[in-house]
Amino acid sequence: GFEAALESAEATDRLVMVMFSTDWCSWCRRMEQETFAEPQVLDALSQLIAVRLDAEGRGRDVAARYGVDRYPTLVFVDANGTEVDRILGFLPPERFLVELARIRAGDSFFACLERLAVDPSDVDAIRRSVDGYLERSDPEGAIGRIEAFHGAHGHDHDVCRTLMFRAR
């Protein structure tokens, strides 16, 4: 289960990848059959502690802890259970490997938030952090981040308008 995965992550200094799925989720089955069956993906996953949780069964509390309400959702956490990043929805093997490499390299949602703290006018970081808030079902967080960006970078109205439209 999840707690055992965290213990194993601490002992081996690896990230935990939690796949939240449900019995009725056809995209979850497709991800398992197509993406996770691919030898290159299996090899990449061996660098992580991977656990699958039924978000409507035994994994309900863990899904609630991370605000997961769409499936499949892959949440990557450190040994303390602190979220590092997430992948929302089905990805074919090639795209999954690209996203996994990005996450393992530290180029995450939370890294984008840190980039914005250093440079509030970072357009790439604001776009990616808004996506991250929306993936976490937090439009208020996205709107607050856009308003702060607009205050720091007020002349970029097109970016702000586009992001605000998506957040609302």
Summary of the structure (lengths in Angstrom):
residues: 168
radius of gyration: 16.9
end to end distance: 36.4
largest distance: 49.6
contacts: 498
relative contact order: 0.12
helix: 56%
strand: 14%
